[in-house]
Amino acid sequence: MTCFTMKTMVVTLVMSVCAGGAAAQDRPPQSRPEPPGRHQPPPQAYEDCRGKKAGDAVQHTTPEGKVAATCVESPQGLVARPNQPPGTE
């Protein structure tokens, strides 16, 4: 290969890498999926803490019945967190 051909290949390679990086920056950030085992609380968990404050004890209503819970702060507002994990009572 000639020196000119090598330089052309190197320049082409560098430009394609730079263009790929610029294209990646144009894309909006993708939201990260919830880690396995994590989920958002049901709407009823927020309703159960309406008018309460963090640390208040409440009865959280679930499809299986009522469970003892405590109101805790979350990014979306006050929410009832069961005192016992599901299935351990």
Secondary structure, DSSP 8 states (H G I E B T S, - for coil): --HHHHHHHHHHHHHHHHHHHHHHHHS--------TT-----HHHHHTTTT--TT-EEEEEETTEEEEEEEE--TTS-EEEESS-TT--
